[in-house]
Amino acid sequence: MIGMLEGKVAAVRAGFAIISASGVGYKVFATRELLLKLRPDQEASLWTHLAVREAILDLYGFSTEEELKVFELLLIVSGIGPKSALAILDIASVETLKSAISAGNATYLTKVSGIGRKTAEKIVLELREKVGASQEGTAASLHGDEEALEAMRALGYTQAEARDALRNVPSEIEKSSERLREALRLLGSHKK
């Protein structure tokens, strides 16, 4: 199995990157956030998961070991495959996802394309004890994210833009109005 991959970024495409290591180019599927960090011709070090299905070998890469652990936890839920697990990791930070699951907030998980109410409830039921107790600050910021996300969508931002901005707002900022203000500030600084 391939547990970690270090090499030069050969290319970054929608949904994956090619990492060149020892003369071999590995196609590594990753979250939008990680793909935005990778730059061609720069070195990268990724934690990886090799998904084996019939005649297909897919490699999934993560910035941290914690992201990899949450990805692998999601895979134990029946009905969740690697692509769905990656999409779930794409909606929020690992801390926020763990908080949503431990708090029993299945609605937060339904924001992922392809994850319905029953599947989200199954994730919460099967993983609630495995992800640990939610931290109070993270739980409060999770509620703030839901309200801020709706407000940003009403302002015309896409769900992806809104989630990316909210992902970068520190969890110490808990009130939805403050989280919204900070996310909008971050979006404004990127457009300059």
C-alpha positions as CSV (number, residue, x, y, z in Angstrom):
1,M,0.0,0.0,0.0
2,I,1.0,3.6,-0.6
3,G,0.7,5.5,2.7
4,M,2.6,8.6,1.8
5,L,3.8,10.2,-1.4
6,E,6.6,12.7,-1.8
7,G,7.6,14.2,-5.1
8,K,7.3,17.1,-7.5
9,V,3.9,18.4,-8.7
10,A,3.8,17.7,-12.4
11,A,0.3,19.1,-13.0
12,V,-2.8,20.2,-11.2
13,R,-6.2,19.5,-12.8
14,A,-9.9,19.6,-11.7
15,G,-10.2,17.0,-9.0
16,F,-6.6,15.6,-9.1
17,A,-2.9,16.3,-9.3
18,I,-0.1,14.4,-10.9
19,I,2.8,13.9,-8.5
20,S,6.1,12.7,-10.0
21,A,8.1,10.5,-7.7
22,S,11.1,8.4,-8.8
23,G,10.2,8.8,-12.4
24,V,6.5,7.7,-12.0
25,G,3.6,10.2,-12.3
26,Y,0.9,9.3,-9.7
27,K,-2.6,10.6,-10.3
28,V,-3.8,11.7,-6.8
29,F,-7.4,12.7,-6.2
30,A,-7.7,15.5,-3.6
31,T,-9.9,18.2,-2.1
32,R,-10.3,21.6,-3.8
33,E,-8.5,23.2,-0.9
34,L,-5.4,20.9,-1.3
35,L,-5.4,21.3,-5.1
36,L,-5.3,25.1,-4.6
37,K,-2.2,24.8,-2.5
38,L,-0.3,22.6,-5.0
39,R,1.9,24.4,-7.5
40,P,3.5,22.8,-10.6
41,D,7.3,22.1,-10.2
42,Q,7.1,22.4,-6.4
43,E,7.7,19.6,-4.0
44,A,4.7,18.0,-2.3
45,S,4.3,15.6,0.5
46,L,0.9,13.9,0.9
47,W,-0.7,11.3,3.1
48,T,-2.4,8.8,0.9
49,H,-5.1,6.2,0.7
50,L,-5.1,3.6,-2.1
51,A,-8.7,2.5,-3.0
52,V,-8.8,-0.8,-4.8
53,R,-11.9,-1.8,-6.8
54,E,-11.9,-4.6,-9.2
55,A,-9.3,-3.5,-11.8
56,I,-9.1,0.1,-10.7
57,L,-6.5,1.5,-8.3
58,D,-7.3,5.1,-7.2
59,L,-5.0,7.2,-5.0
60,Y,-6.4,9.9,-2.7
61,G,-4.1,12.5,-1.1
62,F,-4.4,14.6,2.0
63,S,-2.4,17.4,3.6
64,T,-2.6,15.9,7.1
65,E,-2.8,12.5,8.7
66,E,-6.0,13.7,10.5
67,E,-7.8,14.3,7.1
68,L,-6.7,10.8,6.0
69,K,-8.2,9.3,9.3
70,V,-11.5,11.1,8.8
71,F,-11.6,10.0,5.1
72,E,-11.0,6.4,6.1
73,L,-13.7,6.6,8.9
74,L,-16.2,7.8,6.3
75,L,-15.3,4.8,4.1
76,I,-16.5,2.4,6.8
77,V,-20.1,3.7,6.4
78,S,-22.0,1.6,3.9
79,G,-23.0,3.6,0.8
80,I,-20.0,6.0,1.1
81,G,-17.3,5.5,-1.4
82,P,-14.0,7.3,-1.9
83,K,-15.5,10.0,-4.1
84,S,-18.3,10.8,-1.7
85,A,-15.9,10.8,1.3
86,L,-13.7,13.3,-0.6
87,A,-16.7,15.4,-1.4
88,I,-17.6,15.4,2.3
89,L,-14.1,16.6,3.3
90,D,-14.5,19.3,0.7
91,I,-17.4,21.0,2.5
92,A,-15.6,22.0,5.7
93,S,-12.5,21.6,7.9
94,V,-11.9,18.3,9.6
95,E,-12.8,19.9,13.0
96,T,-16.1,21.3,11.7
97,L,-17.0,17.9,10.2
98,K,-16.2,16.1,13.4
99,S,-18.2,18.6,15.3
100,A,-21.2,18.2,13.0
101,I,-21.1,14.4,13.3
102,S,-20.6,14.3,17.1
103,A,-23.4,16.9,17.5
104,G,-25.7,14.8,15.4
105,N,-26.1,17.5,12.7
106,A,-27.0,15.4,9.7
107,T,-28.4,18.4,7.9
108,Y,-24.9,19.9,7.6
109,L,-23.7,16.8,5.7
110,T,-26.6,16.9,3.2
111,K,-25.0,20.0,1.7
112,V,-22.8,17.6,-0.2
113,S,-23.9,16.7,-3.7
114,G,-25.1,13.0,-3.6
115,I,-25.5,12.8,0.2
116,G,-29.2,12.5,1.1
117,R,-30.9,12.7,4.4
118,K,-30.7,9.0,5.1
119,T,-27.1,8.7,4.2
120,A,-26.2,11.7,6.3
121,E,-28.1,10.2,9.3
122,K,-26.3,6.9,8.8
123,I,-22.9,8.7,8.9
124,V,-23.9,10.4,12.1
125,L,-25.2,7.2,13.7
126,E,-22.1,5.1,12.7
127,L,-19.4,7.6,13.4
128,R,-20.7,9.7,16.3
129,E,-18.8,7.8,18.9
130,K,-15.7,7.4,16.7
131,V,-15.0,11.0,16.0
132,G,-15.1,12.1,19.7
133,A,-17.0,14.8,21.5
134,S,-17.5,18.1,19.9
135,Q,-15.7,21.1,21.2
136,E,-18.1,23.9,22.2
137,G,-16.4,26.6,20.1
138,T,-16.4,24.4,17.0
139,A,-20.1,23.5,17.5
140,A,-21.0,27.2,17.8
141,S,-19.0,28.1,14.7
142,L,-20.7,25.2,12.9
143,H,-24.1,26.8,13.6
144,G,-22.6,30.2,12.5
145,D,-21.4,28.6,9.3
146,E,-24.9,27.4,8.4
147,E,-26.4,30.9,8.7
148,A,-23.4,32.6,7.0
149,L,-23.5,30.1,4.1
150,E,-27.2,30.9,3.5
151,A,-26.5,34.7,3.6
152,M,-23.5,34.4,1.2
153,R,-25.7,32.3,-1.2
154,A,-28.3,35.1,-1.1
155,L,-25.5,37.6,-1.9
156,G,-24.8,35.7,-5.1
157,Y,-21.7,33.6,-4.1
158,T,-21.6,30.0,-5.1
159,Q,-21.8,27.3,-2.5
160,A,-18.1,26.4,-3.3
161,E,-16.9,30.0,-2.9
162,A,-18.9,30.4,0.4
163,R,-17.6,27.2,1.9
164,D,-14.0,27.9,0.9
165,A,-14.2,31.3,2.6
166,L,-15.9,30.0,5.7
167,R,-13.3,27.2,5.9
168,N,-10.6,29.8,6.4
169,V,-12.5,31.7,9.2
170,P,-11.0,30.9,12.6
171,S,-13.2,28.7,14.8
172,E,-12.8,31.2,17.6
173,I,-15.2,33.5,15.7
174,E,-18.5,31.9,16.7
175,K,-21.3,34.4,15.9
176,S,-22.8,33.9,12.4
177,S,-22.7,37.7,11.7
178,E,-19.0,37.8,12.6
179,R,-18.2,34.7,10.6
180,L,-20.1,36.2,7.6
181,R,-18.2,39.5,7.9
182,E,-14.8,37.7,8.1
183,A,-15.7,35.4,5.2
184,L,-16.7,38.4,3.0
185,R,-13.5,40.1,4.0
186,L,-11.5,37.1,2.9
187,L,-13.3,36.9,-0.4
188,G,-12.7,40.6,-1.0
189,S,-9.0,40.3,-0.3
190,H,-8.7,37.5,-2.9
191,K,-10.3,39.6,-5.6
192,K,-7.7,42.4,-5.3
